[in-house]
Amino acid sequence: MSKFSLVDFSIRRPSLVIWATVALPLLVFAQFPRIRTGTNPKNRLPQTSGVRVWNDEVDKTFGLYEDTIVVGVQNEAGVLNQDNPYLQMRYEF
C-alpha cells in the first residue's frame, strides 16, 4: 500500500489541480450575494425572551426606531465649563 502524496498527485494530474484551484474560489465567491449581516444584538435573542420583549415595549413607549442615529457634540474645553451658554442660562457660576 503506497502512501498518498499530494506532490505526486499534482505532478500526475496538473490540469485537475489547476481546475480545482480556479473552481474552489469561484464557488466560494458565488455565495457572497447570499450573505446577510445582522449587527443588531437584539436579533440574536428569541422573540419571546424577556429582555427582548421589554426592549420592544421601551422602543414603543419612547417612539424609538431601529435606524435611530445618535449625534454627539464635542467641546475641546469640556462640556461642563463656564463658557457653555446653556449652563450659563441655567446656573450661576
C-alpha positions as CSV (number, residue, x, y, z in Angstrom):
1,M,0.0,0.0,0.0
2,S,1.6,3.3,-1.1
3,K,1.3,6.4,0.9
4,F,-0.7,9.3,-0.7
5,S,1.5,12.2,-1.8
6,L,-0.1,15.5,-2.8
7,V,3.0,16.4,-4.7
8,D,2.9,13.2,-6.8
9,F,-0.8,13.7,-7.4
10,S,-0.2,17.3,-8.5
11,I,2.5,16.2,-10.9
12,R,0.4,13.4,-12.4
13,R,-2.7,15.5,-12.8
14,P,-1.8,19.2,-13.2
15,S,-4.9,20.2,-15.2
16,L,-7.1,18.8,-12.4
17,V,-5.2,20.7,-9.8
18,I,-5.4,23.9,-11.8
19,W,-9.2,23.5,-12.4
20,A,-9.8,22.8,-8.7
21,T,-7.7,25.8,-7.8
22,V,-9.8,28.0,-10.1
23,A,-13.2,26.4,-9.3
24,L,-13.0,26.4,-5.5
25,P,-12.6,30.2,-5.1
26,L,-15.3,30.8,-7.7
27,L,-17.7,28.5,-5.7
28,V,-16.9,30.4,-2.5
29,F,-17.3,33.8,-4.1
30,A,-20.6,32.8,-5.7
31,Q,-22.0,32.6,-2.1
32,F,-21.3,36.2,-1.3
33,P,-24.7,37.5,-2.5
34,R,-26.4,35.1,-0.1
35,I,-24.6,36.5,2.9
36,R,-26.8,38.5,5.3
37,T,-25.2,40.6,8.1
38,G,-27.1,41.4,11.3
39,T,-25.4,43.8,13.6
40,N,-28.3,44.3,16.0
41,P,-27.6,42.2,19.1
42,K,-31.4,42.2,19.8
43,N,-31.9,39.9,16.8
44,R,-29.8,37.2,18.4
45,L,-32.4,36.7,21.2
46,P,-35.6,34.6,20.7
47,Q,-38.7,36.6,20.1
48,T,-40.2,35.5,23.5
49,S,-37.1,36.5,25.5
50,G,-37.9,38.7,28.5
51,V,-35.2,41.2,27.7
52,R,-36.3,41.5,24.0
53,V,-40.0,41.8,24.9
54,W,-39.1,44.5,27.5
55,N,-36.8,46.3,25.0
56,D,-39.6,46.3,22.4
57,E,-42.0,47.8,24.9
58,V,-39.5,50.6,25.7
59,D,-39.0,51.2,22.0
60,K,-42.7,51.6,21.5
61,T,-43.2,53.8,24.6
62,F,-40.5,56.3,23.6
63,G,-41.0,56.1,19.9
64,L,-37.6,54.7,19.2
65,Y,-36.7,53.1,15.8
66,E,-34.1,50.6,14.8
67,D,-32.4,53.1,12.5
68,T,-32.0,55.8,15.1
69,I,-28.8,57.9,14.8
70,V,-27.2,59.4,17.9
71,V,-25.2,62.5,17.4
72,G,-22.6,63.7,20.0
73,V,-21.2,67.2,20.4
74,Q,-17.6,67.5,21.4
75,N,-16.1,70.6,23.1
76,E,-12.4,70.9,23.4
77,A,-12.8,72.6,26.8
78,G,-15.2,70.0,28.0
79,V,-19.0,70.0,28.2
80,L,-19.2,71.3,31.7
81,N,-17.3,74.6,31.5
82,Q,-18.2,78.2,32.3
83,D,-18.3,79.2,28.6
84,N,-21.2,76.8,27.8
85,P,-24.2,79.2,27.1
86,Y,-26.8,76.6,28.2
87,L,-25.1,76.2,31.6
88,Q,-24.8,80.0,31.9
89,M,-28.6,80.4,31.5
90,R,-29.4,77.6,34.0
91,Y,-26.7,78.0,36.7
92,E,-24.8,80.9,38.1
93,F,-21.0,80.3,38.3
